[in-house]
Amino acid sequence: MNSVSLTINDLLQDKEYGLGLSLFAGANGLSHRLYSARIQKPGLALTGYTEHLHPDRLQVLGNTEISYLSQMPEEQAVANIARFCSFPISCFIVTKGLEPPEYMKAEAERSGIPLLGTTLQSSLFISLITKFLEERLLPTTHIHGVLVDVLGVGVLLLGKSGIGKSECALDLVIRGHRLVGDDIIYVKKKVPASLVGQAGELIQYHLEIRGLGIINIKDLYGVSSIREKKIIDTVIELVDWDGEHEYDRLGVDDQIYSILGVDLPYICIPVRPGRNLTSIIEVAARNFLLKGMGYHSAREFQEKLLARLDVRPVGDEVE
């Protein structure tokens, strides 16, 4: 897991979310880093009350804040802004195409705090910047495996190199399921507790099949055979068959696999000649869907079995 951050310059360079930011002052602070997706409207901080100021957050000033500053005696406004800028503020952003006061520009320049502007309304800008930050600041990691969409279930296949993960994925695609990524899966944690996986840009839509080489699933089977990203719902690990190991034969107790602090259902499938792994994975996905509807076939079977057993309490003997 890596510690994700952004610079203020990354906000300026955005083209995807339409933030439309421009720089008024404080170019020396464009390297300031953001670690939180939360923003703050400074409010009372402009009056000199900074008790609940969060300098690590983006400070967004709209029509109310700028109007308040313009109506305040300039000497007092300058003093309040100077006090405000004495904190390690990450960045000021003025919305609605408003022009910040010259003394604010001068203080931001002197303090090395980026002062940006956008023509967007405050409400719309806050919505966009929050989505931007949440997307870019999500906890991430990468996993060696294959991610496929089987009946709408995101199945992450794990296992040592050469055990057959890519071949299983190819067979699933032939059966009408969809490939998300092979080899390296980049995983992002989304609020509140879901994981989204996708392939790296360079290897997206490709599978490596030993003896055949690298193939492009999108070109071979069409756009209906691939997905750009998918929520990971369950983890299936392929392992070499070990005759000495006792594998789960009932499936009564659910196992979990943790990624970025999120617990996912986990299944370990031993590999040996004659086992149809693709069918097993497909059935595992169907069984996952049934469990989501409250039907646990293994536990129901166990309950029926116990109900048929004639179990007497200890000591209850027939004379």
C-alpha positions as CSV (number, residue, x, y, z in Angstrom):
1,M,0.0,0.0,0.0
2,N,1.4,3.4,-0.9
3,S,0.8,6.8,0.7
4,V,-0.9,8.8,-2.1
5,S,-0.6,12.6,-2.4
6,L,-1.1,15.3,-5.0
7,T,0.6,18.6,-5.6
8,I,-1.3,21.9,-6.1
9,N,0.2,21.9,-9.6
10,D,-1.7,18.6,-10.3
11,L,-4.9,20.6,-9.7
12,L,-3.8,23.2,-12.2
13,Q,-3.0,20.6,-14.8
14,D,-6.4,18.9,-14.6
15,K,-8.3,18.4,-17.9
16,E,-10.6,15.6,-17.0
17,Y,-12.8,17.1,-14.3
18,G,-13.1,20.6,-15.8
19,L,-11.9,22.4,-12.7
20,G,-10.7,25.3,-14.8
21,L,-8.2,26.6,-12.3
22,S,-5.8,29.5,-12.9
23,L,-3.1,31.0,-10.8
24,F,-3.4,34.5,-9.1
25,A,-0.3,34.3,-6.9
26,G,1.9,32.0,-4.8
27,A,3.6,30.0,-7.6
28,N,6.4,29.0,-5.1
29,G,3.8,26.9,-3.3
30,L,2.6,24.8,-6.2
31,S,4.7,21.9,-4.9
32,H,2.6,21.8,-1.7
33,R,1.1,18.3,-1.2
34,L,-2.5,17.3,-0.5
35,Y,-3.2,14.1,1.5
36,S,-6.9,14.7,2.3
37,A,-9.9,14.8,0.0
38,R,-11.7,17.1,2.4
39,I,-12.1,20.9,1.7
40,Q,-12.9,23.8,4.0
41,K,-14.8,27.0,3.7
42,P,-12.7,29.4,5.9
43,G,-15.7,31.3,7.3
44,L,-14.7,32.6,10.8
45,A,-11.0,32.3,9.9
46,L,-11.4,35.5,7.9
47,T,-12.5,37.3,11.1
48,G,-9.3,36.2,12.8
49,Y,-10.8,33.2,14.6
50,T,-8.6,30.2,13.6
51,E,-9.5,27.7,16.3
52,H,-10.9,25.1,13.9
53,L,-8.8,25.9,10.9
54,H,-7.5,22.9,9.0
55,P,-4.5,24.2,7.0
56,D,-3.9,20.9,5.2
57,R,-7.3,21.2,3.4
58,L,-8.1,23.3,0.4
59,Q,-9.5,26.6,1.5
60,V,-12.4,27.5,-0.9
61,L,-13.6,31.2,-0.9
62,G,-16.9,32.0,-2.6
63,N,-19.0,35.1,-3.0
64,T,-19.8,35.3,0.7
65,E,-16.1,35.3,1.8
66,I,-14.9,37.8,-0.9
67,S,-17.9,40.1,-0.2
68,Y,-17.1,40.0,3.5
69,L,-13.5,41.0,3.0
70,S,-14.5,43.9,0.7
71,Q,-16.9,45.3,3.4
72,M,-14.3,45.0,6.2
73,P,-12.0,48.0,6.9
74,E,-8.9,47.3,4.8
75,E,-6.5,47.6,7.7
76,Q,-8.4,44.9,9.6
77,A,-8.8,42.7,6.5
78,V,-5.1,42.9,5.8
79,A,-4.3,41.9,9.5
80,N,-6.8,39.0,9.3
81,I,-5.4,37.7,6.1
82,A,-1.9,38.0,7.4
83,R,-2.9,35.9,10.4
84,F,-4.6,33.4,8.2
85,C,-1.5,33.0,6.0
86,S,0.7,32.5,9.0
87,F,-0.6,29.0,9.0
88,P,0.9,26.4,6.6
89,I,-2.1,26.7,4.3
90,S,-2.0,24.3,1.3
91,C,-3.9,26.4,-1.1
92,F,-6.6,29.1,-1.5
93,I,-9.2,28.8,-4.3
94,V,-11.6,31.6,-5.2
95,T,-14.7,30.6,-7.1
96,K,-17.3,32.2,-9.4
97,G,-14.7,34.1,-11.4
98,L,-14.2,36.6,-8.5
99,E,-11.1,38.7,-8.2
100,P,-9.4,38.3,-4.8
101,P,-8.3,41.6,-3.1
102,E,-4.8,42.8,-4.0
103,Y,-3.6,42.5,-0.4
104,M,-4.6,38.9,-0.4
105,K,-2.6,38.3,-3.6
106,A,0.4,40.1,-2.0
107,E,0.2,38.1,1.2
108,A,-0.2,34.8,-0.6
109,E,2.8,35.6,-2.8
110,R,4.8,36.6,0.3
111,S,3.8,33.4,2.2
112,G,4.3,31.1,-0.8
113,I,0.6,29.9,-0.6
114,P,-0.9,29.2,-4.0
115,L,-4.0,31.4,-4.7
116,L,-6.1,29.9,-7.5
117,G,-9.3,30.9,-9.1
118,T,-12.1,29.2,-11.1
119,T,-15.2,30.5,-12.9
120,L,-17.3,27.7,-11.5
121,Q,-20.0,28.3,-8.8
122,S,-18.9,27.2,-5.3
123,S,-21.3,24.3,-5.0
124,L,-20.4,22.9,-8.4
125,F,-16.7,23.4,-7.8
126,I,-16.7,21.7,-4.4
127,S,-18.6,18.7,-5.9
128,L,-16.0,18.4,-8.7
129,I,-12.9,18.9,-6.6
130,T,-14.1,16.5,-4.0
131,K,-14.6,13.8,-6.6
132,F,-11.2,14.6,-8.1
133,L,-9.4,14.3,-4.8
134,E,-11.3,11.2,-3.7
135,E,-10.4,9.5,-7.0
136,R,-6.7,10.5,-6.9
137,L,-6.1,10.1,-3.2
138,L,-7.6,6.6,-2.7
139,P,-5.4,4.0,-1.0
140,T,-3.9,1.8,-3.8
141,T,-1.8,-1.3,-4.2
142,H,-1.0,-3.8,-7.0
143,I,-1.4,-7.5,-7.0
144,H,0.0,-10.3,-9.2
145,G,-3.1,-12.0,-10.5
146,V,-5.9,-12.0,-13.0
147,L,-9.2,-10.2,-12.6
148,V,-12.3,-11.4,-14.5
149,D,-16.0,-10.5,-14.5
150,V,-17.9,-13.7,-14.1
151,L,-21.7,-13.2,-14.2
152,G,-21.2,-9.7,-12.8
153,V,-19.0,-11.0,-9.9
154,G,-15.5,-9.6,-9.8
155,V,-13.2,-12.7,-9.4
156,L,-9.6,-12.1,-8.6
157,L,-7.5,-15.2,-9.5
158,L,-4.3,-15.7,-7.5
159,G,-1.6,-18.3,-7.7
160,K,2.0,-18.8,-8.4
161,S,3.4,-18.1,-11.9
162,G,2.5,-20.7,-14.5
163,I,-0.2,-22.4,-12.5
164,G,-2.9,-21.6,-15.1
165,K,-4.5,-18.3,-14.1
166,S,-4.4,-16.8,-17.6
167,E,-5.6,-20.0,-19.3
168,C,-8.6,-20.0,-16.9
169,A,-9.3,-16.4,-17.8
170,L,-9.1,-17.2,-21.5
171,D,-11.6,-20.1,-21.1
172,L,-13.9,-17.8,-19.1
173,V,-13.8,-15.2,-21.9
174,I,-14.6,-18.0,-24.5
175,R,-17.6,-18.9,-22.3
176,G,-18.9,-15.3,-22.5
177,H,-17.4,-13.7,-19.4
178,R,-15.2,-10.6,-19.4
179,L,-11.5,-9.9,-18.8
180,V,-10.5,-7.0,-16.7
181,G,-6.7,-7.5,-16.4
182,D,-3.9,-10.0,-16.4
183,D,-0.6,-10.2,-14.6
184,I,-0.6,-7.0,-12.6
185,I,-3.9,-5.7,-11.1
186,Y,-4.0,-2.2,-9.7
187,V,-6.4,-2.0,-6.8
188,K,-8.0,1.1,-5.3
189,K,-9.9,1.3,-2.1
190,K,-13.2,3.2,-2.4
191,V,-15.5,4.5,0.3
192,P,-16.8,2.9,2.4
193,A,-15.1,-0.5,1.9
194,S,-15.0,-1.7,-1.7
195,L,-12.0,-2.5,-3.9
196,V,-11.8,-1.6,-7.6
197,G,-9.3,-3.4,-9.8
198,Q,-8.0,-2.6,-13.3
199,A,-5.1,-3.4,-15.5
200,G,-2.1,-1.2,-16.2
201,E,-2.5,1.0,-19.3
202,L,0.2,-0.8,-21.3
203,I,-1.1,-4.4,-20.7
204,Q,-4.8,-3.6,-20.7
205,Y,-7.0,-6.1,-22.6
206,H,-4.0,-8.5,-23.1
207,L,-3.4,-12.1,-21.9
208,E,-0.1,-14.0,-21.8
209,I,-0.6,-17.6,-22.7
210,R,2.5,-19.7,-22.5
211,G,3.4,-21.3,-25.8
212,L,1.1,-18.9,-27.6
213,G,2.4,-15.5,-26.5
214,I,0.6,-12.3,-25.8
215,I,-2.9,-12.0,-27.2
216,N,-5.3,-9.0,-27.4
217,I,-8.7,-10.2,-26.0
218,K,-10.5,-7.0,-27.2
219,D,-9.3,-7.6,-30.8
220,L,-10.0,-11.3,-30.8
221,Y,-13.4,-11.4,-29.0
222,G,-14.7,-7.8,-29.2
223,V,-15.5,-5.1,-26.7
224,S,-18.1,-7.3,-25.0
225,S,-15.3,-9.5,-23.8
226,I,-13.5,-6.9,-21.7
227,R,-14.0,-4.4,-18.9
228,E,-11.9,-1.4,-18.0
229,K,-12.4,-1.8,-14.2
230,K,-14.4,-3.9,-11.8
231,I,-15.2,-4.1,-8.1
232,I,-13.4,-7.1,-6.6
233,D,-16.0,-9.3,-4.9
234,T,-14.2,-12.6,-4.2
235,V,-10.7,-14.0,-4.3
236,I,-9.9,-17.5,-5.7
237,E,-6.4,-18.9,-5.3
238,L,-5.1,-21.7,-7.4
239,V,-2.6,-24.0,-5.7
240,D,-0.7,-27.2,-6.6
241,W,-2.5,-30.3,-5.4
242,D,-0.9,-31.7,-2.2
243,G,-2.1,-35.2,-1.3
244,E,-1.0,-34.5,2.3
245,H,-3.1,-31.4,2.7
246,E,-6.7,-31.6,3.9
247,Y,-8.8,-29.3,1.6
248,D,-12.2,-27.9,2.5
249,R,-14.8,-30.4,1.3
250,L,-17.9,-28.9,2.8
251,G,-17.6,-25.1,2.5
252,V,-19.5,-24.4,5.7
253,D,-17.0,-22.0,7.2
254,D,-16.3,-18.9,5.0
255,Q,-12.7,-17.9,4.7
256,I,-11.5,-14.3,4.0
257,Y,-8.6,-12.6,2.2
258,S,-7.7,-9.1,3.2
259,I,-6.6,-6.4,0.7
260,L,-6.1,-2.8,1.9
261,G,-8.0,-3.6,5.1
262,V,-11.0,-4.9,3.2
263,D,-12.0,-8.5,3.9
264,L,-13.1,-10.5,0.8
265,P,-14.5,-14.0,0.5
266,Y,-11.7,-16.5,-0.2
267,I,-11.6,-19.9,-1.9
268,C,-8.5,-22.1,-2.3
269,I,-8.8,-24.5,-5.3
270,P,-6.2,-27.2,-5.7
271,V,-5.0,-27.8,-9.3
272,R,-4.5,-31.3,-10.7
273,P,-5.0,-33.0,-14.1
274,G,-8.7,-33.7,-14.9
275,R,-10.2,-30.9,-12.8
276,N,-12.2,-28.4,-14.9
277,L,-11.1,-25.2,-13.2
278,T,-13.1,-22.9,-15.4
279,S,-16.4,-24.6,-14.4
280,I,-15.4,-24.6,-10.8
281,I,-14.7,-20.8,-10.9
282,E,-18.0,-20.2,-12.7
283,V,-19.9,-22.2,-10.1
284,A,-18.0,-20.3,-7.3
285,A,-19.3,-17.0,-8.9
286,R,-22.9,-18.4,-9.0
287,N,-22.6,-19.6,-5.4
288,F,-21.3,-16.1,-4.4
289,L,-24.5,-14.6,-5.9
290,L,-26.7,-17.1,-4.0
291,K,-25.0,-16.2,-0.7
292,G,-25.7,-12.6,-1.4
293,M,-29.3,-13.5,-1.6
294,G,-29.1,-15.2,1.8
295,Y,-28.9,-18.8,0.5
296,H,-25.9,-20.7,1.8
297,S,-26.1,-24.2,0.3
298,A,-23.4,-25.8,2.4
299,R,-24.9,-24.6,5.7
300,E,-28.4,-25.6,4.6
301,F,-27.2,-29.1,3.8
302,Q,-25.5,-29.3,7.2
303,E,-28.7,-28.2,8.9
304,K,-30.7,-30.9,7.0
305,L,-28.1,-33.5,7.9
306,L,-28.2,-32.6,11.6
307,A,-31.9,-32.6,11.7
308,R,-32.0,-36.2,10.4
309,L,-29.5,-37.5,12.9
310,D,-30.9,-39.1,16.0
311,V,-28.7,-37.6,18.6
312,R,-29.3,-38.5,22.2
313,P,-27.9,-36.6,25.2
314,V,-25.0,-38.3,27.0
315,G,-26.3,-40.7,29.6
316,D,-29.7,-41.2,27.9
317,E,-29.3,-44.9,27.4
318,V,-32.0,-47.5,26.7
319,E,-32.5,-50.0,29.5
